[in-house]
Amino acid sequence: MSRDYDVEALALVTPSGTTPLQPYRPAVSVRNNGVHNATSYGYFRIYDAADRLIFETNLSSSTIAPGDNGTALGADNWTPQAEGVYLIYAYVSCEYDQDEANNLLQPHYVTISGAPPGPPSPVAIHAQQHEQGGGDVISVEGLSGILADPQPPEPHAASHQAGGSDQVNVASLTGLLATPQTPANHGNEHHSPAMATSTELTSHENATAAHPYAANLAKLGSSGPEGGFVLATELADPTSESGNPNLDILTRAHLWTQRSTTPTFPAGLTCAWDGTNPLPTGWHEVMVHPALTIPYVWIQYTGIA
């Protein structure tokens, strides 16, 4: 029948049978027959041949899970005073124990037969058989912990080098390497934004008009008086453009020149003027930073005469 709480004294662990004359810590094996964890406790008594109580100590165990066995240990050691036969009683229980009948250990007789065994025979000197080349060489492979002496690593640089068995891989490392690294060949997919290739740069430098005149006008017209200006070095030679005198209105010195036919310009277009009066029709002098060296001034096209 199952019980909620019940421990049972199973057997005497120590001392047992015929044993030498030496100190013992009494111990009894215990089983938890209940359905809850239990801690056993009780007492341990020893009687001599004349039925006199000569030793008593308390017993206790750690927590025992349901269905498991444990050991109830004595609080004190027992040292027999002489050889002979001794009678041992033990009792264990637990909180809410529901079966007292199995708590009492069956009495046991123990024979103390003589002096404790002597020390083991000294081991003959045999260090050499555990050393390198010996018949029982010590191996620390698979052991954990730190050896008593520092262990110098064996030379193994080659194993970490190219083609070695433990080649170093820096692919996932961060930070700077100790020596400069030669970049591997790579395309524009590694650059953001994409960079001009050497072929594109050569084509640009060798072009007849690196920046066409019409494109310069568009840049000037979209920038306006507040947005900055195309650098003089970026302007193309106007004589290499379409040849239409109504469009080729910039001189090589990047100054406006009056033409016989008035061209159409975007409003807000700002350029340098050589200071000659009158100004071209539709143009007005404006103050723009940086100021030009006299007699040159900045003028802006409004389209209003």
PETA-V288945 format. One line per field, one symbol per residue. ss: DSSP state (H for helix, E for strand, L for the rest). psi: psi as a letter, one per 30 degrees, with the letter a starting at -180 (. if undefined). A space follows every 50 residues. Layout:
BEGIN
ss: ???
psi: ???
END
This chain:
BEGIN
ss: LLELLLEEEEEEEELLLEEEELEEEEEEEEEELELLLEEEEEEEEEELLL LLEEEEEEEEEEEELLLLEEEEEEEEEEELLLLEEEEEEEEEELLLLLLH HHLEEEEEEEEEEEELLLLLLLLLLLHHHHLLLLLLLLLLLLLLLLLLLL LLLLLLHHHHLLLLLLLLLLLLLLLLLLLLLLLLLLLHHHLLLLLLLHHH HHHHHLLLLLLLHHHHHHHHHHHLLLLLLLLHHHLLLHHHLLLLLLLLLE LLLLLELLLLLLLLLLLLLEEEELLLLLLLLLEEEELLLLLLLLLLEEEE ELLLL
psi: kklekklkkelkekllbklljlkkjkkkkkkjfaglkkkllblkkkkafg gkjfkkllklllkklkfllakjkkflkkjkfllakkkkklklalkgkgjf fgfkkkkkkkjjfallklllkkkkkgeefflkflfikkkgkfklaklekk jkkkkgeffflkflfhkkjgegllaklekkkkklklaffgkjlklkleee eeeeefkejejleeeeeeeeefelffgalkkeffkljffgaffjffeigk lfghkkkklekjlklkkfkklkkgfkllllkgkkkljkklllkkgklklk kffk.
END
